[in-house]
Amino acid sequence: MNEHAGPLLGKRDSLRVIDCEVCGYAHLETMPNTDDLNRFYASDFWTKEKPGALARIEEQRKWWAATYGDWLELVERHAPGRMLMLLDVGVGYGYFLKSASIRGWDIQGIEPSLRAAQYATHQTGTAVWCGTWEEAPRLGVRTSCISALWLIEHLPDPLCFLRWAHDRLLSGGVLLVVVPNDFTPIQRLISTSGKVAVPWWFIHPTHISYFTPVTLSNLLGRAGFRVVERTTMYPMEHYLYDGKDYTADASLGAELHGRVEARDLAMTRASRMTFYREMAQNYDGREIVIVAKRDD
């Protein structure tokens, strides 16, 4: 394998992110050990890295249900067949799976954390397979849709996962992938202008790979996918630009996010989906949310 190389995009503490000319997307300059990563996500991610995540998700459950419903509506426009089968990889506590089940999907899931897998199994009524996607057996026949929400930024080789997903989809099946939209012009401006206490705040030790809409679309193409839908979520960095520095103040971040949730829920589904799809067309937004179709 060729050695990773490319210009430095940003650094935070000991973490350095390069725009890799070999991979075609940005990633950490020093890659972690895969076995260490698997152990971390099996045991420590939800308990030590995100110990309060479940309580926050519960508080935001109406907003998450609305958001997930928007994304599933986009998926359903392109998923093949009458029997909708969804495999969610990196289930977490299972809230996306639950949303899909409520809409009539036949659901399956993969989650490395036993604690999270058990919680997801309890709330969805469907047994979530505990382990990594590399280890997972074929869970039944090929599926209509695979979802990977905030997954591939944690992987040292996201292309390998995308090819794995391609192989497990029905002909014409769809992939829903969500990743952070990183190193945007506004993020670069804020990080180099002294506006925030923590420049390059979005560089995180659990995030190995970093994407833009262009680099993610290119990677999906290499894996045999064609992008058919794009949307996003509100770009919280706009608050930073306006002087509301939440990078070192979690309570301020929660307050500002609460404003976003209230505004989103005040809109109809149609207006909310239009708002975010138009934002995504301009490469804006905090997340990259893509529905991609398997090309055969």
Secondary structure by P-SEA (a helix, b strand, c coil): cccccccccccccccccccccccccccccccccaaaaaaaaacccccccccaaaaaaaaaaaaaaaaaaaaaaaaaacccccbbbbbbccccccaaaaaaaaaccccccccccaaaaaaaaaaacbbbbccccccccccccccccccccccccccccaaaaaaaaaaaccccbbbbbbbbbcccaaaaaaaaacccccccccccccccccccaaaaaaaaaaacccccbbbbcccccccccccccccccaaaaaaaaaaaaaaaaaccaaaaaaaaaaaaaaccccbbbbbbbbcc
